[in-house]
Amino acid sequence: MAVPFLDADQRHPITLPDGTPYTNTVWLGSVIDHPNIEVGDFTYYNDFEPVTDYAARIAPYLHPGAPERLIIGKFCQFANGTRFITSSADHPKRWFTSYPFAVFDQALFPYFDEEFAKGADTVIGNDVWVGDGARIMPGVTLGDGVIVGAGAIVTRDVPSWSIVAGNPGRVVRRRFPDDVCDRLDRLAWWDRDLADIRALVPVLASADLAALDAALAERGL
């Protein structure tokens, strides 16, 4: 039986030329076991420092049992310093104070229950690349194929196939014309089986529209 070209069960998916694993990079799905975090296959994270708790590294404010979730798609690429600042990090903004008194005195929780129970999920699509040091703020959704520039602070939802950069993050442009984005949405290559994804690599690693159209036609799409 042929060995699949990608193995979702690996911890360190990159092997150096001398045969040793490159330990800075991990499949997140193989190293995170957290009730509030869902990670699709083949999504990787790279860090330049040793990490003992990857959930705490990428989502430091998300504790088990929090009202929000972090949902990450397949084949995402997260550079060193990527952080998801989830809703539990937020403080009341409509009150006269933003200070979370109930964290320090449980008798005050009745005043904070409703506010602390709020928590919009952070949702990351498939094939999303987040650059070095970027921050994704509470409740943000990034569509499929989004690229987030290094150091960006993303505070609003980003449509699929967009490039976002800056602080606050702003959409710079769509990566492709709308008709090409529609084709990529139909292909949804990340949902296909590994053998088909492997067969699609020559198309995916190109900007050949004719080849993309042929791949869609071959699959009845």
C-alpha positions in Angstrom: 0.0 0.0 0.0 1.4 3.4 -1.0 2.4 5.8 1.8 0.3 9.0 1.6 2.3 12.0 0.7 1.0 13.8 3.8 0.5 12.1 7.2 -1.9 14.0 9.5 -0.7 11.9 12.5 2.8 13.2 12.4 3.9 15.8 15.0 6.7 17.3 13.0 5.9 17.0 9.3 9.1 18.5 7.9 12.2 16.3 7.6 15.6 18.0 7.0 18.0 16.7 4.4 20.0 14.8 7.0 16.9 12.9 8.0 16.1 14.6 11.3 12.7 16.2 11.9 12.4 20.0 11.9 10.9 20.4 15.4 10.0 24.1 15.0 7.0 23.2 12.8 4.1 21.1 13.9 0.7 19.9 12.6 -1.5 21.7 15.1 -4.1 19.0 15.1 -1.6 16.5 16.4 -0.4 18.7 19.4 -3.6 20.4 20.6 -6.2 18.7 22.7 -8.4 21.5 23.9 -12.2 21.4 24.2 -12.6 24.9 22.8 -10.3 24.5 19.8 -11.0 22.6 16.6 -8.2 22.2 14.0 -8.4 20.7 10.5 -5.8 18.3 9.1 -2.5 19.6 7.8 -2.7 23.0 9.4 0.8 23.9 10.6 2.3 26.3 13.0 6.0 27.4 13.2 7.7 28.8 16.3 11.3 29.8 16.8 11.2 29.0 20.6 10.4 25.7 22.4 6.7 25.3 23.0 5.2 23.0 25.7 1.5 24.0 25.2 0.5 24.9 21.7 -3.1 25.8 22.6 -1.8 28.4 25.1 0.8 29.7 22.6 -1.6 30.4 19.8 -4.7 31.2 21.9 -3.4 32.4 25.3 -6.8 33.7 26.6 -8.9 30.7 25.6 -9.6 28.5 28.6 -11.5 25.2 28.7 -15.2 25.9 29.2 -15.0 29.5 27.9 -18.1 30.6 26.0 -16.2 30.9 22.7 -14.4 28.5 20.4 -11.5 28.8 18.0 -12.3 26.9 14.8 -9.5 26.4 12.3 -9.8 24.8 8.8 -7.5 22.5 6.9 -4.2 23.3 5.2 -3.6 26.6 7.1 -0.2 28.1 7.5 0.6 30.0 10.7 3.9 31.7 11.1 5.9 32.4 14.3 4.0 34.7 16.6 0.5 34.1 15.2 -1.9 34.8 18.0 -5.7 34.4 18.2 -7.0 36.9 20.8 -10.3 35.2 21.6 -13.4 36.7 23.3 -12.4 35.8 26.8 -9.6 38.4 26.6 -12.2 41.1 26.1 -13.3 43.6 28.8 -16.6 45.5 29.1 -16.6 48.5 26.9 -20.1 49.9 27.4 -19.8 50.3 31.2 -18.3 53.1 33.1 -15.3 50.9 33.9 -13.6 48.2 31.9 -12.0 46.7 35.0 -13.0 43.0 35.5 -13.6 43.1 39.3 -15.2 39.6 39.4 -12.0 38.0 38.3 -10.5 38.9 41.7 -13.6 38.7 43.9 -16.1 35.9 43.0 -18.8 37.6 45.1 -19.0 40.1 42.4 -19.8 37.6 39.6 -23.5 38.4 39.5 -22.6 41.8 38.0 -20.4 40.2 35.4 -22.2 37.0 34.5 -24.0 38.3 31.4 -20.9 40.1 30.1 -18.6 37.1 30.7 -21.0 34.7 29.0 -20.6 36.5 25.7 -18.2 35.0 23.4 -18.2 35.0 19.6 -16.3 32.2 17.9 -13.2 32.9 16.0 -13.3 31.0 12.7 -10.5 30.5 10.3 -11.2 29.0 6.8 -9.1 26.6 4.8 -5.7 27.4 3.1 -5.3 30.6 5.2 -1.8 32.0 5.6 -1.2 34.2 8.7 2.1 36.0 8.6 4.7 36.5 11.4 3.4 38.2 14.5 -0.2 38.8 13.3 -3.0 39.1 15.7 -6.6 37.9 15.0 -8.9 39.6 17.4 -12.1 38.3 19.1 -14.9 37.0 16.9 -13.2 37.4 13.6 -13.9 35.1 10.6 -11.2 34.7 7.9 -12.6 33.2 4.7 -10.9 30.5 2.7 -7.6 31.4 1.0 -7.1 34.6 3.0 -3.5 35.9 3.5 -2.8 38.0 6.6 0.3 40.2 6.4 3.0 40.0 9.0 2.2 42.1 12.1 -1.4 42.8 11.0 -4.1 43.3 13.7 -7.2 41.9 12.2 -10.4 43.3 13.9 -13.0 42.5 11.3 -14.1 39.6 9.1 -12.1 39.1 6.0 -13.8 37.7 2.8 -12.4 34.6 1.1 -9.3 35.0 -1.2 -8.4 38.5 0.3 -5.1 39.9 1.4 -5.3 41.9 4.6 -2.5 44.0 6.2 -1.9 46.8 8.6 -3.1 48.0 12.0 -6.1 48.0 12.0 -6.1 45.3 9.3 -7.6 46.4 6.0 -8.3 44.4 2.9 -5.6 45.3 0.3 -7.2 43.4 -2.6 -8.6 40.1 -3.6 -6.0 37.6 -4.6 -7.7 36.8 -7.9 -10.5 38.1 -10.1 -13.9 37.2 -8.9 -14.5 34.5 -11.6 -11.3 32.8 -10.6 -12.3 32.9 -6.9 -15.6 31.3 -7.8 -13.7 28.5 -9.6 -11.5 27.9 -6.5 -14.6 27.9 -4.3 -16.1 25.2 -6.5 -12.9 23.1 -6.5 -12.6 23.4 -2.6 -9.5 21.2 -3.0 -8.9 20.9 0.7 -12.0 18.8 1.0 -10.9 16.2 -1.5 -9.1 13.0 -0.7 -5.3 13.0 -0.4 -4.7 11.1 -3.6 -6.7 13.7 -5.5 -5.0 16.6 -3.8 -1.7 15.1 -4.7 -2.9 14.9 -8.3 -4.0 18.6 -8.2 -0.6 19.9 -6.9 0.7 20.8 -10.4 -2.5 22.9 -10.9 -2.5 24.4 -7.4 1.2 25.3 -7.6 0.6 27.4 -10.7 -1.6 30.3 -11.9 -2.6 28.4 -15.0 -6.3 29.2 -15.5 -6.7 26.6 -18.4 -5.3 23.9 -16.1 -7.7 25.0 -13.4 -10.6 24.8 -15.8 -9.5 21.4 -16.9 -9.3 20.1 -13.4 -12.8 21.4 -12.7 -14.1 19.7 -15.8 -12.4 16.4 -15.0 -14.2 16.4 -11.6 -17.6 17.4 -13.0 -17.4 20.8 -11.3 
